[in-house]
Amino acid sequence: MKNKWRVLIALMLALSMILVACGPKETTEAPATEATDGEKTEAAETTEKPADETTEETEEPTTTATAGVTDDTTIDGYALPYPQAVEQDGDAIEGGTLNVALIADSPFTGIFHTSLYSANPDYELMRPMLGAFMQSGPDVEIVDGEMSQVSFDAEAKTATIKIADELTWSDGVPVTADDLEWQYLLIAHPDYTGVRYDDDYRNVVGIEEYNAGEAETISGLSKPDDKTLVIQFKEFTPSISWGAGLPYNPEPAHVQKDIPVAELETSDVVRKTPLACGPFMMSNIVEGESVEYVPNPHWPFEKPKVERIVMTRTPSDTIVQAIKSGTFDIIDGVSVDAYEEYKDLSNIQLLSTMSRAYGYIGFKLGKWNADTEEVEMDPNAKMADVELRKAMAHAMNNDEIAEVFYNSLRYTANTLITPFHYNFHDETIPPYEFNPDKAMEILDAAGYADVDGDGFREDKNGEPLVINFASMAGGEIAEPLATAYIQYWQDIGLNVQLTGGRLLEFNAFYEQVQNDDPEIDIFMGAWNTGSNPDPVGLYGRKAEFNFSRFASDVNDAALAKIASSDALEAMLAGDKTVLYGAYSDWQKEMQEEVPVIPTHYRLQLSIINNRVKAYDISLVTDFSWENIELLSDTPEVAQ
């Protein structure tokens, strides 16, 4: 009880008796690959893509078959407090404007390119214009969809993407195989400014020669016709069926390829006039604040029902009032820390599902070597001792954090694979036990003692040990949340302090984390993982999104087992148990090495105003932006 009361006191002091509003949005760190795409989320929310933790989001296929849904109220054994879909009575009006909230405490970056963006808000803003270029099956593997058909040949080591004949860009130019090939030419270009050139893409035949300037084209790519791209891989691994090394969306080569690659990220065709091949197109962008959309006149499938969408950045501390006043029709991923303030409002419907995101505490164990493009662990890093990391894991009471800060709408995480990928998530692995006595025993045995009697332990050499903790600003719980974790660690004698003595703004947080700022020893982040469960894009030796900078021969071997021919052969024979077992072994290894501590799995809560006729956030759904209809011209206000 001692720690719980300390957490409650910290919360009350920080809020000065004010009710909690939406807290930091987790941000996922940028997608590792489209397949594993993690994304940074904002303080209260990226994939890693930070908030209360950071996280990033990935472009992923729309799910069209069950993914761990055991009944209407649970996913992989985790309870859902609300339905995943709703359909309301009444006749829809023609057209109308759909108002959507983008909960973000910092202006969005505005990089509207699927291979250049890294922050989750930019991905959220692209969603209406992307459509579901690829779709997913029961295990979230890629299957044929409306916009494209994808086939795999393990023996030939190829994947073939066939674009729908009628698919057209919003300027009237057909979408072709050139637009998929362009993604590879961009990502592997020496001047590429993004972070997706990783081992998954290096597995494409000829791509490394192109990257090194030894070839003008990528020999492993072929176009048998204008609508078909064949990708030849060096090795065919199970993860290719989940999109490893595949672009999840095309990009319009006809307006991008003549712009110098180093300048593309800041160009007008990315920032101001991006083209769309999905149901909607951007019609007006207010930099950092809002985006308006109108139907794509060349969209060949089901026509959009609303005539306009407006997506507006809204700070987390104002969202509750916006919900009450009916400012927004849809609020996806609303923070659960203000749950008590909006859960009973008369003008809304609540939906819930299992999020792909998980929070974590990361330890800085080295640096990213840009020359070799791989992680370099530092044996002398402050957090290099695994016993120190284990002690900090056992000092954290994540059950208490979920109850106090998140109204018990988060679940203590046990591994780095989320229940969203229920067959890959090993629920038998216990989470780190909250046991401060055990934590102190570990520190004592490892040689961390309070030498000078000031209440804080020195390092093994008797020198002062100050651990700098980076956490993100945003929302009213950001500070008390960070204070709670610091208190847990101080309770076992560790002198943990906020980096720079304050919380960091979202963009600054990720810049410092990604650039391995020496003032950061540990950090609080979150990943919003993609459709591909393979963790190599976030935790592999050559993954730039491996922000903890952890690498080991054992981890290399565990990741290789996931991509092994044994797992592939068994999978092709209809037996995925070898693959599932490889994932289980990796999860156990990461828990043993503790390069990061998983904190919470997340429920996704979505709010719709009562004038929205239907909405569906199920893991199993074909529902998309073009299906949304309104029941009235004006939104409903809370009574």
C-alpha positions in Angstrom: 0.0 0.0 0.0 2.9 2.4 0.6 3.7 2.8 -3.0 0.0 3.2 -4.0 -0.5 6.0 -1.6 2.7 7.7 -2.9 1.4 7.5 -6.4 -2.0 8.9 -5.3 -0.3 11.7 -3.5 1.9 12.5 -6.4 -1.2 12.6 -8.7 -3.1 14.9 -6.4 -0.2 17.3 -6.0 0.5 17.5 -9.7 -3.2 18.1 -10.6 -3.9 20.4 -7.7 -7.2 18.6 -7.2 -8.2 19.2 -10.8 -9.9 16.3 -12.6 -7.6 14.4 -14.9 -8.0 15.2 -18.6 -6.6 13.2 -21.5 -3.0 12.3 -20.7 0.1 12.0 -22.8 -0.5 10.1 -25.9 1.7 7.2 -26.5 3.9 7.5 -29.4 5.4 4.7 -31.2 8.8 5.0 -32.4 8.9 5.1 -36.1 7.9 2.1 -38.0 10.7 -0.3 -38.4 9.5 -1.6 -41.6 6.1 -1.5 -43.1 5.8 -5.1 -41.9 6.7 -4.5 -38.3 6.0 -0.8 -38.5 6.1 0.6 -35.2 5.1 4.2 -34.9 5.8 6.9 -32.5 2.7 8.0 -30.6 2.3 11.0 -28.6 2.8 11.4 -25.0 -0.6 10.2 -23.9 -0.7 7.9 -26.7 3.3 6.7 -32.2 4.5 3.4 -32.2 6.5 4.0 -30.7 5.6 5.7 -32.9 5.7 8.9 -26.6 3.1 10.1 -24.3 2.5 8.6 -21.3 4.5 6.6 -23.6 5.8 6.9 -27.0 4.8 4.9 -30.1 4.7 4.8 -33.7 2.3 3.5 -36.2 2.6 1.4 -39.2 0.7 1.1 -42.4 -0.9 -2.2 -42.1 -3.4 -4.3 -44.1 -7.0 -4.0 -43.2 -8.0 -7.0 -41.2 -10.6 -9.1 -42.9 -10.6 -12.3 -40.8 -10.6 -13.1 -37.1 -7.5 -12.3 -35.1 -7.9 -13.6 -31.6 -11.5 -12.7 -31.1 -12.8 -15.4 -28.8 -16.3 -13.9 -28.3 -18.0 -10.5 -28.5 -16.5 -9.3 -25.2 -12.9 -10.6 -25.2 -9.8 -10.6 -27.4 -7.3 -13.3 -26.5 -8.8 -13.4 -23.0 -8.6 -9.6 -22.5 -12.0 -8.1 -21.6 -13.6 -5.5 -23.9 -15.8 -3.0 -21.9 -17.7 -1.9 -25.0 -18.6 -3.4 -28.4 -16.3 -3.1 -31.3 -19.0 -1.8 -33.7 -22.3 0.1 -33.6 -25.1 0.7 -36.1 -27.8 3.2 -35.1 -31.3 3.5 -36.4 -32.4 6.3 -38.7 -32.0 7.5 -42.3 -28.7 9.0 -43.3 -28.5 12.4 -44.8 -26.8 13.1 -48.1 -23.3 14.3 -47.8 -22.4 16.4 -44.7 -19.1 17.2 -43.1 -17.5 14.6 -40.8 -15.4 16.1 -38.1 -12.5 14.0 -36.7 -10.2 14.7 -33.8 -6.5 14.1 -34.0 -5.5 14.1 -30.4 -2.0 15.6 -30.3 -0.4 18.1 -28.0 2.2 19.2 -30.5 1.7 20.4 -34.1 1.9 17.5 -36.5 4.9 17.3 -38.8 3.0 16.9 -42.0 5.2 14.3 -43.8 2.4 12.8 -45.9 4.5 10.0 -47.5 4.3 6.3 -46.5 8.0 5.8 -46.7 9.1 9.1 -45.2 6.9 9.7 -42.2 7.8 8.5 -38.7 5.3 10.0 -36.3 1.9 8.5 -35.7 -0.1 11.7 -36.2 1.1 11.9 -39.8 0.0 8.4 -40.5 -3.4 9.1 -38.9 -3.8 12.0 -41.2 -3.0 9.9 -44.3 -5.5 7.1 -43.5 -8.5 8.6 -45.4 -6.4 8.9 -48.5 -4.7 5.5 -48.4 -7.6 3.1 -48.4 -6.8 -0.6 -47.7 -4.2 -1.3 -50.4 -3.5 -4.7 -48.8 -5.7 -6.8 -46.6 -5.1 -9.4 -43.9 -6.2 -12.9 -43.1 -6.8 -14.8 -39.8 -3.2 -14.3 -38.5 -3.0 -10.8 -40.1 -1.1 -12.2 -42.9 -1.6 -10.6 -46.4 -4.4 -11.8 -48.5 -6.1 -10.6 -51.7 -8.1 -7.4 -51.4 -10.1 -4.9 -53.5 -7.1 -2.6 -54.3 -4.5 -5.3 -54.9 -3.9 -9.1 -55.0 -0.7 -10.5 -53.6 0.6 -14.0 -54.2 3.7 -15.8 -52.8 6.0 -18.5 -54.2 8.3 -19.8 -51.5 10.2 -22.1 -53.9 10.9 -19.3 -56.4 11.4 -16.8 -53.5 9.0 -14.3 -55.0 6.1 -12.1 -54.1 3.8 -10.8 -56.8 1.6 -7.7 -56.3 -1.1 -7.2 -58.8 -2.7 -3.7 -58.7 -6.5 -3.4 -59.5 -6.8 -2.4 -63.1 -9.1 0.5 -62.3 -7.1 2.0 -59.4 -6.2 5.6 -60.2 -4.4 8.5 -58.5 -6.5 11.5 -57.6 -5.0 13.5 -60.5 -6.4 10.9 -63.0 -3.1 9.0 -63.6 -3.4 5.2 -63.3 -1.6 3.5 -60.4 1.0 1.3 -61.9 3.8 -1.1 -61.0 6.1 1.9 -61.3 4.6 3.3 -58.1 5.5 0.2 -56.2 8.9 0.0 -57.7 9.5 3.6 -56.8 9.1 2.8 -53.1 12.1 0.4 -53.3 14.2 2.9 -55.4 13.4 5.6 -52.8 14.0 3.5 -49.7 17.3 2.1 -50.9 18.6 5.4 -52.4 21.8 6.6 -50.7 20.1 10.0 -50.1 17.0 8.5 -48.5 16.0 10.5 -45.4 13.7 7.9 -43.8 14.3 4.9 -41.6 12.9 1.9 -43.5 15.9 0.6 -45.3 16.5 -2.4 -43.0 17.2 -6.1 -43.3 13.7 -6.8 -44.7 14.5 -4.6 -47.7 18.1 -5.7 -47.9 16.6 -9.2 -48.5 15.5 -8.0 -52.0 17.8 -9.2 -54.7 20.0 -6.4 -56.1 18.9 -3.8 -53.7 22.3 -3.5 -51.9 24.1 -3.1 -55.2 21.7 -0.2 -56.0 22.2 1.3 -52.6 25.9 1.2 -53.0 25.7 2.9 -56.4 26.9 -0.2 -58.3 23.7 -0.5 -60.2 21.1 1.9 -61.7 18.2 -0.4 -61.0 17.2 -3.2 -58.6 17.6 -6.5 -60.4 15.2 -8.3 -58.1 12.3 -6.2 -59.3 10.4 -7.0 -62.5 7.3 -5.7 -64.1 5.6 -8.2 -66.4 2.9 -5.6 -67.2 1.9 -2.1 -66.1 -0.1 -3.3 -63.1 2.2 -6.1 -61.7 5.4 -6.0 -59.7 7.3 -9.2 -58.9 9.8 -9.0 -56.0 12.7 -11.6 -55.9 14.1 -12.2 -52.4 17.4 -13.7 -51.4 15.8 -15.8 -48.8 12.1 -16.4 -48.5 11.1 -16.2 -44.8 7.7 -16.6 -43.1 7.6 -12.9 -42.4 7.3 -12.1 -46.1 3.7 -13.4 -45.9 3.1 -10.6 -43.4 4.7 -8.0 -45.6 8.4 -8.1 -44.7 10.2 -6.3 -47.5 7.0 -5.3 -49.2 5.6 -1.7 -49.6 2.2 -1.5 -48.0 1.2 1.3 -50.3 2.2 2.7 -53.7 3.6 6.3 -54.0 3.0 8.4 -57.2 6.3 8.0 -59.1 5.2 10.4 -61.8 5.2 13.4 -59.4 8.0 12.3 -57.1 10.8 10.6 -59.1 12.2 13.8 -60.6 12.6 15.5 -57.2 16.1 14.9 -55.6 15.6 12.2 -53.0 17.2 14.4 -50.3 14.7 17.1 -51.0 11.5 14.9 -51.3 10.6 15.0 -47.6 10.3 18.8 -47.7 8.7 19.1 -51.2 5.3 20.4 -51.9 4.2 17.0 -53.3 4.7 15.5 -49.9 3.8 18.5 -47.6 1.1 20.4 -49.5 -0.3 18.5 -52.5 0.0 14.7 -51.8 -1.9 12.5 -54.2 -4.3 9.8 -53.1 -5.4 6.5 -54.5 -7.8 5.8 -51.7 -11.4 7.1 -51.2 -10.5 10.6 -50.1 -7.9 13.2 -51.1 -6.5 16.1 -49.1 -8.0 19.4 -50.3 -6.6 21.9 -47.7 -3.8 21.6 -45.2 -3.3 24.1 -42.3 0.3 23.3 -41.4 0.6 21.5 -38.1 -3.1 21.9 -37.2 -5.7 20.5 -39.6 -6.4 18.7 -42.9 -9.6 18.8 -45.0 -10.5 16.0 -47.4 -12.9 15.6 -50.3 -13.9 12.4 -52.2 -11.3 11.3 -54.7 -13.1 11.7 -58.0 -11.2 8.8 -59.5 -11.9 6.3 -56.7 -13.3 3.3 -58.5 -15.0 1.4 -55.7 -17.8 2.2 -53.3 -18.2 6.0 -53.3 -17.8 8.0 -50.0 -21.1 9.0 -48.3 -19.9 12.3 -46.7 -18.9 15.2 -48.9 -16.1 16.4 -46.6 -13.9 15.3 -43.8 -12.1 17.7 -41.5 -9.4 16.3 -39.2 -8.2 18.8 -36.6 -5.4 18.6 -34.1 -6.8 18.9 -30.6 -4.7 19.1 -27.4 -5.4 16.2 -24.9 -6.4 18.6 -22.1 -9.3 20.1 -24.2 -10.8 16.8 -25.6 -13.4 16.2 -22.9 -15.0 19.6 -23.5 -14.9 19.0 -27.2 -16.7 15.7 -26.7 -19.4 17.4 -24.6 -20.0 20.1 -27.1 -20.2 17.8 -30.1 -17.1 19.4 -31.8 -16.1 16.0 -33.2 -18.0 13.1 -34.7 -15.2 10.6 -34.4 -12.4 10.4 -31.8 -10.2 7.3 -32.3 -7.8 6.2 -29.6 -9.2 8.6 -27.0 -7.1 8.5 -23.8 -8.4 6.4 -21.0 -7.1 8.7 -18.2 -10.1 11.0 -18.6 -12.5 8.1 -18.9 -14.6 9.1 -15.8 -15.3 12.5 -17.4 -16.7 11.2 -20.7 -17.9 7.7 -20.2 -21.5 8.6 -19.3 -22.1 11.5 -21.7 -25.5 11.4 -23.4 -24.3 12.4 -26.9 -21.8 9.7 -27.7 -21.3 5.9 -28.2 -18.2 4.2 -26.9 -16.4 1.4 -28.8 -13.5 -0.7 -27.7 -11.0 -3.2 -29.1 -7.5 -4.4 -28.4 -4.9 -2.0 -29.5 -1.7 -3.0 -31.3 0.2 -0.7 -29.1 2.2 -1.4 -26.0 4.1 0.8 -23.6 7.6 0.2 -22.4 10.6 1.6 -20.5 13.7 1.5 -22.6 17.3 1.4 -21.5 20.1 3.1 -23.6 22.7 0.4 -24.1 24.7 1.9 -27.0 24.4 3.9 -30.1 23.4 3.7 -33.7 26.3 3.6 -36.1 25.2 5.4 -39.3 28.2 4.2 -41.2 27.7 0.5 -40.6 23.9 1.0 -40.3 23.7 -1.2 -37.2 23.5 -1.0 -33.4 26.7 -0.7 -31.4 26.3 -1.8 -27.8 28.5 0.0 -25.2 29.7 -2.4 -22.5 30.4 0.6 -20.4 26.9 2.2 -20.7 25.4 3.2 -17.4 22.6 0.7 -17.9 24.7 -2.1 -19.3 24.4 -4.3 -16.2 21.4 -6.6 -16.7 21.0 -7.0 -12.9 20.4 -3.2 -12.6 17.8 -3.5 -15.4 16.1 -6.5 -13.7 16.0 -4.6 -10.4 14.3 -1.6 -12.0 11.7 -4.0 -13.6 10.8 -5.5 -10.3 10.5 -2.1 -8.7 7.6 -1.1 -11.0 4.0 -1.6 -10.0 2.3 -1.6 -13.4 -1.0 -3.0 -12.0 -1.2 0.1 -9.8 -0.4 2.5 -12.6 -3.2 0.9 -14.7 -5.6 1.4 -11.9 -4.6 4.9 -10.7 -3.9 6.5 -14.1 -5.9 4.5 -16.6 -9.1 3.5 -14.8 -8.0 -0.1 -15.1 -8.4 0.1 -18.9 -4.9 -1.0 -19.6 -3.4 -4.4 -18.9 0.1 -5.1 -17.4 2.2 -6.4 -20.3 4.1 -9.6 -20.0 6.0 -9.6 -23.3 6.9 -7.5 -26.3 4.3 -9.2 -28.6 0.8 -7.9 -28.1 -2.4 -9.9 -27.8 -3.4 -8.4 -31.1 -1.2 -11.1 -32.6 -2.8 -13.7 -30.3 -1.2 -16.8 -31.8 2.3 -15.2 -31.5 1.8 -13.7 -28.0 2.9 -16.2 -25.3 0.5 -15.6 -22.4 2.3 -18.2 -20.3 5.3 -16.0 -19.6 4.7 -14.1 -16.4 5.2 -10.4 -16.3 8.0 -9.0 -14.1 6.7 -9.4 -10.6 6.3 -6.2 -8.6 8.6 -7.0 -5.7 10.7 -4.1 -4.3 12.3 -6.4 -1.8 13.6 -8.7 -4.6 14.7 -5.6 -6.5 16.8 -4.5 -3.5 18.3 -8.0 -3.1 19.3 -8.0 -6.7 21.0 -4.6 -6.3 22.7 -5.6 -3.1 24.1 -8.8 -4.7 25.3 -6.9 -7.8 27.3 -4.4 -5.7 25.1 -1.3 -5.8 25.4 0.0 -2.2 24.6 3.3 -0.5 28.2 4.2 0.3 27.8 7.7 1.5 24.6 7.3 3.4 22.5 9.8 1.4 19.8 7.3 0.7 20.9 6.6 -2.9 23.0 3.7 -4.1 26.4 4.3 -5.7 27.5 2.2 -8.7 29.7 -0.9 -8.4 32.8 1.2 -8.1 31.4 3.4 -5.3 30.9 6.3 -7.7 27.6 8.4 -7.7 24.9 6.9 -9.8 22.4 9.3 -11.3 20.0 7.8 -13.9 18.5 10.3 -16.4 15.0 9.4 -17.3 13.4 10.9 -20.5 9.6 11.2 -20.5 7.3 13.1 -22.7 5.1 16.1 -21.9 1.5 16.2 -22.9 -1.7 16.0 -20.9 -2.3 16.4 -17.3 -1.1 13.0 -16.2 2.3 13.1 -17.9 4.1 14.7 -14.9 2.5 12.6 -12.2 3.0 9.4 -14.2 6.7 10.1 -14.6 6.9 11.0 -10.9 5.3 7.7 -10.0 7.9 5.7 -11.9 10.7 7.8 -10.4 9.3 7.1 -6.9 9.2 3.4 -7.5 12.9 3.4 -8.4 13.9 5.8 -5.6 12.1 3.4 -3.2 14.8 0.8 -4.0 17.6 3.4 -3.6 18.2 4.5 -7.2 18.7 8.2 -7.9 16.5 8.6 -11.0 15.9 12.1 -12.3 14.1 13.6 -15.3 16.5 14.4 -18.2 17.1 18.1 -18.0 14.9 18.3 -15.0 11.7 18.5 -17.0 9.4 16.6 -19.4 10.3 16.8 -23.1 8.0 18.0 -25.9 7.0 15.2 -28.3 9.2 16.1 -31.2 12.2 16.9 -29.0 11.8 13.7 -27.1 12.1 11.6 -30.2 14.9 13.6 -31.7 16.9 13.1 -28.5 16.0 9.4 -28.2 16.7 8.6 -31.9 20.0 10.5 -31.8 21.2 8.7 -28.7 21.5 11.9 -26.6 24.0 11.1 -23.8 21.7 12.8 -21.3 19.2 9.9 -21.7 19.8 6.7 -19.8 16.2 5.4 -19.7 13.1 6.5 -21.5 9.4 5.9 -21.5 7.9 5.0 -24.9 5.4 3.0 -26.8 5.1 1.1 -30.0 2.1 0.8 -32.2 3.1 -2.3 -34.0 2.1 -3.2 -37.6 0.5 -6.2 -39.1 3.8 -8.2 -39.3 4.5 -9.6 -35.8 8.2 -10.2 -36.6 10.1 -8.0 -34.1 13.3 -7.7 -36.1 12.3 -4.3 -37.4 12.2 -2.9 -33.8 14.8 -5.1 -32.0 17.1 -6.4 -34.7 20.8 -5.4 -34.9 20.3 -3.5 -38.1 17.0 -1.8 -37.0 17.3 2.0 -36.6 14.1 1.8 -34.5 16.0 -0.3 -32.0 16.2 2.7 -29.7 17.6 0.8 -26.8 20.5 -0.1 -29.1 20.5 -3.7 -27.8 22.2 -6.5 -29.8 23.5 -9.9 -28.9 24.4 -13.1 -30.6 21.6 -14.8 -28.7 19.1 -12.2 -29.8 20.4 -12.6 -33.4 19.8 -16.3 -33.2 16.3 -16.0 -31.7 15.3 -13.6 -34.5 16.9 -15.8 -37.1 14.8 -18.8 -35.8 11.6 -16.8 -36.5 12.8 -16.3 -40.1 14.2 -19.9 -40.5 13.6 -22.4 -43.2 12.3 -24.8 -40.6 9.5 -22.4 -39.6 8.7 -21.7 -43.2 8.6 -25.3 -44.3 6.3 -26.2 -41.4 4.1 -23.2 -42.1 3.8 -24.1 -45.8 2.8 -27.6 -44.7 0.0 -26.1 -42.6 1.8 -26.2 -39.2 2.5 -22.9 -37.6 3.5 -24.3 -34.3 7.2 -24.1 -35.1 6.8 -20.4 -36.0 4.8 -19.8 -32.8 7.5 -21.6 -30.8 10.2 -19.4 -32.2 8.3 -16.3 -31.2 7.8 -17.7 -27.7 11.6 -18.3 -27.4 12.4 -14.8 -28.5 9.9 -13.3 -26.0 11.6 -15.3 -23.2 15.0 -14.2 -24.3 14.0 -10.5 -24.2 12.5 -10.9 -20.8 15.8 -12.4 -19.6 18.0 -9.6 -21.1 15.6 -6.7 -20.3 16.7 -4.2 -22.9 13.2 -2.8 -22.5 10.5 -3.4 -19.9 7.0 -3.8 -21.4 4.6 -1.9 -19.2 1.0 -2.0 -20.6 -1.1 -3.4 -23.4 -3.8 -1.0 -24.4 -7.5 -1.0 -25.1 -8.4 1.2 -28.0 -11.4 3.3 -27.1 -13.2 5.2 -29.8 -15.9 7.7 -29.4 -18.6 8.5 -32.0 -21.2 11.3 -31.8 -24.8 10.0 -31.9 -25.2 11.4 -35.4 -22.8 8.9 -36.9 -24.9 6.1 -38.3 -22.3 3.3 -38.0 -18.8 2.8 -37.1 -16.6 -0.3 -36.7 -13.2 -0.7 -35.1 -13.2 -4.5 -35.0 -10.1 -6.6 -35.6 -12.3 -8.2 -38.2 -13.9 -5.6 -40.5 -14.2 -4.3 -44.0 -15.6 -1.0 -42.7 -13.7 2.0 -44.0 -13.9 5.8 -44.5 -16.1 5.6 -47.5 -18.8 3.7 -45.5 -19.3 6.5 -42.9 -22.7 8.2 -43.0 -24.3 10.9 -40.9 -27.9 11.0 -39.5 -28.2 14.8 -39.2 -26.6 18.0 -40.3 -25.4 19.0 -36.9 -23.7 17.0 -34.1 -25.5 16.1 -30.9 -24.5 18.1 -27.7 -24.3 16.4 -24.3 -27.3 17.1 -22.1 
